[in-house]
Structures are given as structure tokens and as C-alpha cells.
Amino acid sequence: MADIKRICIKENGFLSGFLMHMQVMEHGISLSNSQHGGYISQVLDSTETGTQWGRLILEGEFNGDCEFTTYALAVTNDTITRNNKNQKLDKVLKSQRITFEEKIEILETQGAQVSVNLHDVLLTHQTGRYFVFAVQLFSAKSAIIKSASIISPPETLMAYLPEVFSSSESNFLERYMAIFGTIFNDRKEALAKLPNYLDINRAPENMLPILTRWLGLGTCCAFLDTEQLRKILKMAKEISQFKGTKRILEEVLSVFLRTKPIIMEQFKWQKYTENEFQDNFENSPEFTILIEEFEDEDKTQDNCENLYGSSFNEFTILIKESVDETVFLQLKNLIEMLTPIQAKANIIFLDKCCALDKYTYADINSTLRDAQISAVFDRNDKLDSASSFLI
């Protein structure tokens, strides 16, 4: 069999043709507030004379009441005679001075093959170097054409039959075998695309949950969207190797929350309060985010225990913005999946304003309260003033 060639038009490729009451969208073209629309492709050049065109495939979303007609034409010469003048076919079909109906009439006059409501058209007697097609739509609702593919030569299995069958003057057997050739090549193309299903960047959306289950990440990724799943899958190797570490927890939560959380480990604060590794610790990010440094060691100990726990297996996750209950439950589930059994996580959503002896950090949430909001003290007293107060 001859090598199958496929020309695919999609997304911005539709801009090269002529559009009537159609608008280009992210995933194709659609009717724009009209019940009647159409599209005419640019004239495609195969660069080979006598090219046999085999199939025209339209992929899209057509509702039940949508009716569409396709026109497919192959010609040897890319010029036509119109008004006693030789004109380029592509220029005529793109002209704004000629109506869409007149252009369809030109295609029919040249011998275009007409098909009604067929997404997959088997082209017959369409031979020539140049090829053009048109689609005319009638729909009360929206209709979308996502892509159009033209395949050449015809996908026939005649080459596998004895020569006596191909010597017949009638082409009925060739057209009949083309049906099975089409099925055969579709299956062959599907097999050729199998590696795409394992490519994280190119895999279809419905394949991503399967990949996460294969890699043991299905439970903790069930509620992630497509973009998040692709990012997590790219991290699968590191998650498998370093699961249970602060770095992996921080990276995964950054993907889920779309903002980087701050993870404070209690044992590091314990070492600081016991004056162990103080010199090294003072240069760490965890130390530098505190607003103030307590001079009284007992007070420092009490404050650290209140804020970050008293047990070595505790850690605190500081999140800049609060979330709703559904996301909070998903967050807890994700943290449980990525931490050791004995670890205890404290999830803290930071306020936007300062609070003494609370979770307040420079350049994160160290702003003052609005002057019109009352300040609440430990005695539950309230004080209204024209000035701003820390709470």
C-alpha cells in the first residue's frame, strides 16, 4: 500500500479559508449567533500531479437538528475561467465580493462531490493536484467544527488481492474494499498513537486518572483538575522516593493550593529554644519570617509551643488564604497521604492583619487593621478609635 498522507486543519488553521457567520474559537470554529453559516478551505496543494484524494473527515459537535452539507473538489489546475477571465481558484473562493452561495455554485460546476450530514466522506473520482472543500451548516443551536482531515490516497486493500481483481474495468470492487481499508487504517493510526497515552503532556484528560492509579497516586489525586494532575504526574518519581519529607509535601501542596505554603517543623524550634544549632538556625527562612525575637527564653518556649506544638512529630502548615469546607477536607486528605503515620499536622490559615503572639510574619500578613474595625483584646473588651490598632 502507498504511504498514507493526512492534511489536518484545526484551530487557527481555519483562518486560512473563508468564513461566513462562523467564528474561530480555541477548539475550532462555530456558528456565531446565526442559524446559517459556512466555511471554505484554502486550496490545498499536494505538489504531485494526479493525486488521488481518499477521505474527508470532520470532527466536531453537531446537535440533533443540525444539517450540514460538504463539498469536496479536486482539480488539476488551480485556475478557473470566470467572466471570460482566468482567475486563481483560491482568490475567487476567498473574495469578499462573491457571496457564499455563488462560491458553492462554482464548486458544483467544477464537479465537486456533495454529501449531506456525513462526518466521514469517502471521496470517489476526486483526482488532481489541488483540493478544496466547503461545509454549509443549518442549525437552530450552536455547532462546532473542531478539525477537518483530508487523507490521500484512497485507503484501499486492492494491493493485497490478486492482480486479476484490479484489472476489471469496473471500480466497484475498489470502492467496496475501500470501506475495509478505511477501518484498517483507522486501527493502525490508533495503535501508532498509543505512546501519546503515556506522554504526560499529550495524554487525553480521561487517561490522566488512570496514570495516577498506575503510579500509586490515585487516592490523593482524585480531586485534582487536569492541569494539577499533569504537574503531579511529572513529580511522581520524586514523590515515590521522598514521600513523607517536607520538600515533597510543600511542592504538592503548592500545586493543589496554587500558592506556596509555609511549613514549620516543631523540632527545629525546639532546638532553637534549647540553644542548639542557634547560629545555623538564625540564618534559616523559618527564623527570618518572625516579626519579633523574644529575649525571655521561657516566654519564647511558651510561645513556640502555643504556635507550633510541643511534640517533635508535630508540624504546622501556614496557608495565606482560607478555603471552603470542601477544599479543606481535600487538603487534609492530601496531607494524610503524604505524611508518616505518627506525624501530626496543624493547618493554620493566616489572617490578613497583625495579631500579637499569633501567626504574624513580616511581608506576609503584617499589615494593620482598618481604622473602622474594632480592636479586640484578651479581656474581650472592644475599643473604637480613629486610629488603627493591632489585634
Number of C-alpha atoms within 10 A of each C-alpha: 10 10 8 12 14 14 12 14 18 18 15 13 15 23 16 13 17 19 21 17 15 21 16 20 14 9 14 20 24 23 24 15 13 15 15 18 22 23 23 25 22 21 22 16 15 17 10 11 14 15 21 21 27 24 22 23 16 20 15 17 13 18 13 10 11 17 17 20 16 24 21 24 23 28 22 14 12 19 15 17 10 12 7 7 9 11 14 15 21 19 13 16 25 20 12 11 8 11 13 22 11 11 17 21 13 17 22 15 9 13 16 22 19 18 17 13 13 15 17 14 20 20 24 15 13 22 20 21 20 23 23 22 24 24 21 19 22 18 18 15 14 16 25 20 23 20 18 21 15 22 19 20 19 24 27 23 18 18 12 8 9 9 10 7 14 14 9 11 7 10 13 10 13 19 19 13 15 19 15 14 18 18 12 14 14 13 12 11 10 9 10 10 12 11 10 12 16 14 13 18 14 13 17 13 15 10 13 24 22 13 20 20 14 10 14 13 20 15 13 18 21 14 15 15 13 14 11 17 23 22 15 22 20 12 14 16 12 13 21 14 10 13 17 18 13 15 13 19 21 18 16 21 19 15 16 22 16 10 14 16 19 16 19 21 20 21 17 18 24 19 13 20 18 12 12 13 12 14 10 9 17 12 10 10 11 15 16 14 13 13 16 13 9 11 8 8 12 11 12 16 17 14 15 18 15 12 17 23 22 17 14 15 15 17 23 18 21 17 19 18 13 12 13 7 9 8 14 13 12 17 18 13 14 20 21 16 16 20 17 13 10 8 13 17 20 16 16 16 15 19 18 15 17 22 18 10 13 13 19 21 18 13 10 14 16 17 16 14 18 14 13 12 15 19 18 14 11 7 6 8 9 12 11 13 12 10 11 15 19 16 16
